Amino acid sequence: MIFARVIGTVVCTRKDEKLVGTKLLLVQPVDLKGQAKGNPLVSIDAVGAGEGEVVLVVQGSSARQTRMTEGNPVDCTIFAVVDSVEQAGKVLFRKATDFAEA
C-alpha cells in the first residue's frame, strides 16, 4: 500500500472497453509528512476520491482485487481515502487539518 495525494485527472477519449466508465486520477506518492516521493502514477479510482485528498493505492495484482477492477487491465488502484494516521499515540495526519497542521 502506498500513501498518495490526488493531484489531477487523466482523460482518455479512447480506452479498453473494460475501462469505459472508470475514472482515472493522477496521484503523487507522499511520505507521512506530505512530501512528494517518486514519480506520479495514473490510478483507477475505485472509491470516489477527489483532487487534493490523501489516498491509499495498490499496484500490481493487488490493483485488480476490487469489485470495479477485477479482471481489468489495471496496475494501480485507489482503494481508500485516508481520514487520519496515528503512530505511537500521535496524530500524524488528519483529513480535516491535512499535513499543514498535523
C-alpha positions as CSV (number, residue, x, y, z in Angstrom):
1,M,0.0,0.0,0.0
2,I,1.2,3.5,-0.9
3,F,0.2,6.9,0.6
4,A,-0.5,9.3,-2.3
5,R,-2.2,12.6,-2.9
6,V,-4.6,13.1,-5.8
7,I,-3.1,15.8,-8.0
8,G,-5.2,15.7,-11.1
9,T,-7.3,13.8,-13.5
10,V,-6.5,11.8,-16.7
11,V,-9.0,11.9,-19.6
12,C,-8.8,9.3,-22.3
13,T,-11.3,9.6,-25.2
14,R,-10.4,6.0,-26.3
15,K,-9.6,3.2,-23.9
16,D,-10.1,-0.5,-23.5
17,E,-13.8,-1.4,-23.2
18,K,-13.3,-2.9,-19.8
19,L,-12.3,0.6,-18.5
20,V,-15.2,2.5,-20.0
21,G,-16.9,4.4,-17.2
22,T,-13.9,4.3,-14.9
23,K,-12.3,7.5,-13.5
24,L,-8.5,7.8,-13.9
25,L,-6.7,10.1,-11.5
26,L,-3.1,11.3,-11.3
27,V,-1.7,10.6,-7.8
28,Q,1.6,11.6,-6.3
29,P,3.1,9.2,-3.7
30,V,3.9,11.1,-0.5
31,D,5.5,10.3,2.9
32,L,3.8,10.8,6.2
33,K,4.8,14.5,6.2
34,G,3.1,15.0,2.9
35,Q,6.3,15.4,0.9
36,A,6.3,14.0,-2.6
37,K,8.4,10.9,-3.2
38,G,8.9,9.3,-6.6
39,N,7.0,9.9,-9.7
40,P,3.3,10.5,-10.2
41,L,1.1,7.5,-11.1
42,V,-2.1,7.1,-13.1
43,S,-4.6,5.2,-11.0
44,I,-8.2,3.8,-11.3
45,D,-10.4,5.4,-8.7
46,A,-12.5,2.7,-7.0
47,V,-13.8,4.8,-4.1
48,G,-14.7,8.3,-5.4
49,A,-11.6,10.2,-4.4
50,G,-11.2,13.9,-5.1
51,E,-8.4,16.2,-6.0
52,G,-6.2,17.1,-3.1
53,E,-7.2,14.1,-1.0
54,V,-4.7,11.7,0.5
55,V,-5.5,8.1,-0.6
56,L,-4.1,4.6,-0.4
57,V,-3.2,2.9,-3.6
58,V,-2.1,-0.6,-4.5
59,Q,-0.2,-1.7,-7.5
60,G,0.3,-5.0,-9.4
61,S,-2.0,-7.9,-9.0
62,S,-3.5,-6.3,-5.8
63,A,-4.8,-3.5,-8.0
64,R,-7.2,-6.0,-9.7
65,Q,-8.7,-7.1,-6.4
66,T,-11.5,-4.5,-6.1
67,R,-15.0,-5.2,-7.4
68,M,-14.5,-2.4,-10.0
69,T,-11.1,-3.6,-11.3
70,E,-11.4,-7.4,-11.1
71,G,-10.2,-8.9,-14.4
72,N,-9.4,-5.5,-15.9
73,P,-6.1,-4.3,-17.3
74,V,-5.1,-2.0,-14.4
75,D,-1.8,-1.7,-12.4
76,C,-2.7,1.0,-9.9
77,T,-6.0,1.4,-7.9
78,I,-7.1,3.9,-5.3
79,F,-8.9,1.7,-2.8
80,A,-9.3,4.1,0.2
81,V,-9.4,7.8,1.2
82,V,-7.4,8.4,4.3
83,D,-9.1,10.1,7.2
84,S,-6.3,10.0,9.8
85,V,-3.0,8.4,10.6
86,E,-1.7,7.8,14.1
87,Q,1.6,6.4,15.3
88,A,2.6,5.8,18.9
89,G,-0.5,7.8,20.1
90,K,0.5,10.8,18.0
91,V,-1.7,12.0,15.1
92,L,0.5,12.3,12.0
93,F,-2.3,13.2,9.6
94,R,-5.9,14.2,9.9
95,K,-8.1,14.9,6.9
96,A,-9.7,17.9,8.5
97,T,-6.3,19.7,9.0
98,D,-4.3,17.9,6.4
99,F,-0.5,17.9,6.5
100,A,-0.2,21.6,7.1
101,E,-1.2,21.3,10.8
102,A,-0.7,17.6,11.6
